[in-house]
Amino acid sequence: MAVLSLAAPPPASSSGAGRASSGWAWRSSSGWAWRSSSGWAWRSSSGWAWPSHAGASERRGHRGTLARRHRRRHRRRRHGQRVAPTPTPVPVAPPAPVPPSGASLGCPIFPPDNPWNQDVSALPVDPNSDNYIASIGAGKFLHPDFGSNPSYGIPYVVVGPSQPPVPIHFTDFADESDPGPYPVPLDAPVEAGSDHHVLTLQTGTCKLYEMFAAQRSGDGWSAGSGAVFDLRSNALRHDGWTSADAAGLPILPGLVRYDEVQSGHIDHALRFTVQRTQRGYIHPATHFASSSSDPNLPPMGLRLRLKASYDISRFQGAARVILEALRRYGMFVADNGSDWFISGSTDSRWNDSDLDQLKSVPGSAFEVVQTGPILHNGS
């Protein structure tokens, strides 16, 4: 559709349809149709035709405009001047709408009242917050454990309801794993590094299948552990049970994903790692991975948020979106690993320079919020 801004019907050299300040115009192979507030007009090779209810002043006005244009063209041709054709403006398409967080996955990321989706910006600070932060490293800095390099981040795959299930053999934590088969493609991406996570979301059922230490085995997969999460439910794993994550949490819901960053907002908590944890967990975590009873070490499932007083006005792009999410939704201690490493999806579209802004955010910019008691059930 041509975009027009004419006070009168467009010239015959234009093509397509467009809207002027005084009405609409449409051109077909046989002429122009013009609609104003008074009605319709039709221009063919023989001239303009007006509806009977169009006013005489309107007819005279358009005819006078056409006559003046004709006289000006005739004078310019007589004096040897070339008459440039009237250019057709190029239409500007509006930007495509960006889907909200989770929409591109084809499933919700748990119900709205799930802990992952809870706004924690107004929750009280944990009395032991300073000790927790000190144990993780108040002078250390946030680190995005993902980027454009395909060996960084945690990949995932989305499959349809008809994806055939394959056998899963568990090698380490079979008694704490959800039995197979799982609808995991045999060519599903495997996380680089030592953890070898495989994450599969099945649309239709909206179930999330996650495996730790996964590798292809015959016509299926073998894995150290595996867990199945119903993304339409708030149900937790059994207390004391692990998952593909040490904390018994799902992994995909806590990843920073490229599509949601592009939408301008992240509407859920993130996951991050710390080197040392205590023998305990806070729901929604269900598992610990430590023998330490030091009360100043963070338990699994501990929730941190970016302090409201920390100035993020200098940050731009993805870094700004991530920090706004950390201020509102925070992040869960999900596994033992490098301190302050937040997880994101594997995606070559990440702008590494943009993400590198996060490396200037110190641990002291965070505080721990109270979300529940520390539990010690399990082995």
N, C-alpha and C positions, 0 to 999 in steps of 0.2 A: 504494500500500500504506500503510495506517495504521500509525503507529508507536505501540505500546502498551507500558505498563510496569505491568501489573496482576499481582497474585499469584494471581488467580482468573480464570475466563473473562470476557471483556469483556461489557458490557451490551448488551442487544438493540438499543439505539439507535445503536450504532456501526455502521460499514460498512467493507467491504473486508477486507483480511487484515493481520495484525500479529503481532508476536512479543512475548510477555510474559516476565517473569523465570522463569516456570515452564513455558513451552511455547509452542505456536503456536495461533492462532485464525483461523478463516475464516468469513465470513458470506456466505451465498447468499440468494436471494429467499425461501427457505423456512425459514431458521433459521441457527443457529450450529453450527459444528463446532469442537471443542476438543481439542487434543492436548497431553498432559502426558507426563512421563517414564513414566507407567504405561499409556498407551494413548490411545485416542480416545473422545470423548463427543460426543453430538449433542443440540442443543437445538432443539426445534420449538415450535409454539404450545401444545402440551400438556405440556411439561416437558422434563427431561433424560433421556437414555437413555445407559447406560454399557455398555462392553464387559464381557463376562463375566469377563475377567481383571483388571479394575480392583478394587482393594481396597475393602473396606467402609468403612474409615476415610476414604479419599479421597472416596467417594460422600457419606458423612455430612458431610465437611468442606465440600464445594461446596454441598450442599443447605442446610446450616446457614447458610452465607454468604448464599445467595439468600433464605432465610427472614428473616434479620435485616434485609437491605436492604428486603424487602417491608414488614416491620413499621414500619421507620423512615419509609418513604414514606407509609404509611397514617396514622401519627400526625400527620405534617406536614400531610397533606391535611385531616384532621379539625379541626385548629386553624387552618385557613385559610391555611397557608403554601404558597407556590408552590414547586413542586419544579423546580429548573433541570435541563434535560437534561444528561447527561454529555457534555462536549465531546470531540470527536474530535481528537486531536493532529495537527498538520500535519506531514507527512513532510518531512525535510530531505534534499535530494539531495546526494550527495557531489560535490566539485568534479570537473569533467571533466579527465581526464589530458591533460597538455600533451605534444605529440610532441617527441622529441629533435631536436637540430639537424640540418637537412637532410631530416627526415622529411616535412615539409609540401611540399617541392619534388618529392617522388616519386622522387628519385634520390639516391645518395650524393654527397657533395662530395669526390670523389676517394677512392682507397683509404686505409685507416687509416694506412699508412706513408708517405703523401705529405707533402712538406714543409709544405703548408698545414695539415696536421693534427698536426704535430710539436710536442710539448711542449719548449719551449726554456728552461724555468725553471732548468735545471741546466747549461746550456751555458756555456763560458768566455767571459769578457768580451773583446772585441776590443781589442788593444793600442792601437789608434787611436781608441777609443771617445770619449774626451774631445774630440778634435779634430772628429770627426764631429758630435757634439752641439753644439759651439760654432758650427760652420758653419750648422747648421739654426737655432740660436737657443736657448741654454740658458735665457735669460730670457723667451722667448716661451711661449705657453700652447697646450695642446691645444684643438682646435676641432672640434666635430661638424659636418660639412658636410652635414647632413640634418636634417629636422624635420617638423613637421606641415604646413608650407607645401608645396603640391604642386610648386612650382618649385625645391625643394631636394631633394637626394639623387639617386640613380640608379635609375630604374624598371627593372623586368624583367617578362617575361611567361612563363608556363609553358603549353606546348601539348601536345596528345596525339600519339601516333604517326601518326595519320591526317592531321595538318596538312599541306596541300599545299605543296610547295616553290615558291618564286618566284625569278625571275632576279635576280642581284645584279651590279651594274656597279661596278667599283672605279676611282676617279679619281686616287689618289695613290700607293698602295703595292701595286699589283696583283701585283708580283713577290714580295712578302712576305705575300700574303694567300692564304687557302684559297679556292679557287674555289667559286662557287655551283653550283646553286641552294641557298637556305637555306629551311627551313620557318618563315619569319617572317610573321606576319599583316600584312596591309596596314594594319591599324589599331594595330599595336604601339606602345606608348608610347615617346616619344623624350625623352631627357634634355634638360631646359631648359639654357640657357647656351650656351657655344661648342662644347663637345665633341660634343654630339648623339649620345651612345651609345645603341644599341639592343641589348638583351640578351634572348635567347630560349633557354629551356631546353625541350628536347623529351623528354617521358617515354617510356618504352619503350626508345628508343635510348640515353637518358641522355647526349645530346650537347648541348653548349652552343655557341650561335651568337652571336657578339658582333661588332658593327660600330661603327666610329668615323666621325664626320661623316656620319651617315646621314640620308637623306631619301627620301621616296616618289618613284618614277620610273616612270611608266607602270604596267605590271602587276607591278612589283617594286620594288626599292630601288637607290639608288646610295649608295656609301660611300667614304670615304677609304681605309679598310682593313678587313679582316675576318679573323676567326679562328674555328676550330672546335676544341673541346676535348672529348675523350672523358672523361667524369667517372668512368669505371670504370678508367681507365688512368693511369699515372704518366709517360707520354711527354711530353717537352718539345717546344717548337717548335724549329726549326732555330736554331743559334747565329747571331746577327745579324739574326734576323727579329723584326719588331714584331708587335703584335696590335691589338686595339682600344685597348690601353693602351701607353704609350710603352715600358714595361719588357718587353713581350712576354708579360706575365702575363695570366691571365683576370681579369675584374673581379668577376663575381658571387660567387665563393668568398670574396672579401675584404670583402664588404659586411656591415655590421651590419644584420641583418634583424629586423623587429619580432617575428616568431613565435618566433625563438630567444631573444630577450631575455625574452619572456614565459615561456619554459620555465625561465628562471633560470640559463642557462649558454650560453656560446658556445664551441664546440669547434674553433675554427680561428683562424688568424692573420687580421689585418685588413689593409687597404690604406690608405696615406696618401700625401700629396704633400709635396714640398719645392720651394723656389724654384730652387735650384741643385744640379746633380749633376755628376759627373765622367764622362769618356768610358770607361765600363766597366760591367760588370754581374756579379752573382753569381747562379748558378742557385738557384732555378728561373727567374729572369729570363733573357732571351735577347737583350736589346736595350738600347742606350744612346741617349740623346737629348741629347748635349752634345759640345762640342769641347774642353772644359777638361781638362787633365791634372793639375789640383790634387789631390794625394793626400788632402787633408783634406776634400774634398767627398764626399758619399755617392754610391756607385755605385747604379745601379738594382738592386733586389733586396736591398739592405742590410736586415738584420733587427734591429729594436730591440725591447726589452722594458721593461716597467715594473719599476723596481728593487724587490726584495723588501723593502727598508728603508722604502719610501714608505708611509706610513700611509693606508689607504683606509677606515678604520672610520667616518669621518664621511659617507661617500657612501652614497646609497640608490638603490633602484630600478634603472632602466636604466643609470645611470652606474656603479653598483657592479658590475653584470654585465659591462659593457664593460671596466672597469679590471681585474677579475679575469682576463678573457681576455687583456688586454695583459700581465699579469704572467706568465701561463702560456704563451701562444702568440705573443705579440708582434705586430708589424706590419711589413709590407714597404714599402720605398720603391718606389712603383709608377708615379709620373708626376711631371712638373714642374708645380708649382702653388703655392698658398699653403702656407707652412710649417705643419706639424703639423695639417693638415686631414685628419681621418679620414672615410672614406666610409661611407654607409649607404643603405639602400633608401628610395625615395620612399614615404611612408605617412602618411596624415592622422591616424593614431592615435598618433603619437609625442607624448609629453608634453615640450614644449619646456623647461619649467622644470626638469624632471628632467635632460634632456640638458645644460642650461646648467651643471650642476655640473662638467662636464668642463673648462670654461673656466678653472678655478682650478688645473689640474694643469700645472706648469711643465715645460719641456723638460728641465730638470736632473734630473727624476724618472726619466728614461730612460737606458738604456745600450745599447750595440751588442754583439751576440753574434757569435761566430765561426761561420759556417756553410759557408764554402768560399772558394776563391780568386777574385780579381777577374779577369774575362776581358775581352778587348778585341777579339774577333773581330767582324767586320761593318764596315759603312761608316757 
